[in-house]
Amino acid sequence: MSNKNPKGKLFSRRGILPILGGSLLVPFIGTGQSEPEKNPLDDNEEQYKTLLKPDGTVVKIKISALKDAKVVKKNISNNSFLGWLGKK
């Protein structure tokens, strides 16, 4: 009779490698709940739109102010627009 352990070898090199590899994949499984996206229209905060001024700077304007703005003149050419701005 042989003096072998009835359970055999507890851990072998080949038995440890899948356990080690599987433990490296645990962070990618992810069990956390993602937060629901907030709808920007539901917030009571005023919404802003980014516009470009004639001198090339950026300005943020409230969307409600854009809705209330009046149109001075529609469908003007670039040359007349630059003249109206005083650039030409």
C-alpha positions as CSV (number, residue, x, y, z in Angstrom):
1,M,0.0,0.0,0.0
2,S,1.1,3.5,-0.6
3,N,1.1,6.3,1.9
4,K,-0.8,8.8,-0.2
5,N,-3.1,11.5,1.2
6,P,-6.7,10.4,0.6
7,K,-7.5,13.8,-0.8
8,G,-4.5,13.9,-3.1
9,K,-2.5,17.0,-3.4
10,L,-4.3,20.0,-2.0
11,F,-2.7,22.6,-4.3
12,S,-0.7,22.1,-7.3
13,R,0.9,24.7,-9.6
14,R,-1.7,24.0,-12.3
15,G,-4.5,24.3,-9.7
16,I,-3.3,27.7,-8.5
17,L,-3.0,29.4,-11.9
18,P,-6.7,29.5,-12.7
19,I,-7.5,30.8,-9.2
20,L,-4.9,33.5,-9.6
21,G,-6.1,34.4,-13.1
22,G,-9.7,34.5,-11.9
23,S,-8.9,36.7,-9.0
24,L,-7.3,39.2,-11.4
25,L,-10.6,39.5,-13.3
26,V,-12.7,40.3,-10.2
27,P,-12.3,44.1,-10.5
28,F,-13.7,44.0,-14.0
29,I,-16.9,42.2,-12.9
30,G,-18.3,45.2,-11.1
31,T,-21.2,44.8,-8.7
32,G,-21.9,48.5,-8.0
33,Q,-25.1,50.3,-9.1
34,S,-24.6,53.1,-11.5
35,E,-26.4,56.4,-10.6
36,P,-29.3,57.3,-12.8
37,E,-28.5,60.2,-15.1
38,K,-29.9,63.5,-14.2
39,N,-32.1,65.2,-16.7
40,P,-30.7,68.8,-17.1
41,L,-34.2,70.1,-17.7
42,D,-35.4,68.9,-14.3
43,D,-32.9,71.0,-12.4
44,N,-34.1,74.3,-11.1
45,E,-30.7,75.8,-12.0
46,E,-30.7,78.1,-15.0
47,Q,-29.3,76.5,-18.2
48,Y,-26.6,78.3,-20.2
49,K,-25.6,78.3,-23.8
50,T,-22.0,79.1,-25.0
51,L,-21.8,81.7,-27.8
52,L,-19.0,83.4,-29.6
53,K,-18.7,87.2,-29.5
54,P,-17.5,89.2,-32.6
55,D,-14.1,89.7,-31.1
56,G,-13.6,86.0,-30.7
57,T,-14.2,85.6,-27.0
58,V,-16.6,83.1,-25.5
59,V,-19.6,84.1,-23.4
60,K,-22.3,82.1,-21.6
61,I,-25.9,83.3,-21.9
62,K,-29.0,82.0,-20.3
63,I,-31.2,80.1,-22.6
64,S,-34.3,82.0,-21.4
65,A,-32.6,85.2,-22.5
66,L,-32.1,83.8,-26.0
67,K,-35.7,82.8,-26.2
68,D,-36.8,86.3,-25.3
69,A,-34.3,88.0,-27.7
70,K,-35.7,89.8,-30.8
71,V,-34.2,89.4,-34.3
72,V,-32.9,92.6,-35.7
73,K,-32.5,91.5,-39.3
74,K,-32.6,88.0,-40.9
75,N,-30.5,86.5,-43.7
76,I,-27.8,89.1,-44.0
77,S,-24.6,88.6,-45.9
78,N,-21.2,88.3,-44.2
79,N,-20.0,91.6,-45.5
80,S,-23.0,93.5,-44.3
81,F,-22.8,91.7,-40.9
82,L,-19.1,92.7,-40.5
83,G,-20.1,96.3,-41.5
84,W,-22.9,96.2,-38.9
85,L,-20.4,95.1,-36.2
86,G,-17.9,97.8,-37.2
87,K,-15.2,95.3,-38.3
88,K,-15.0,96.5,-42.0
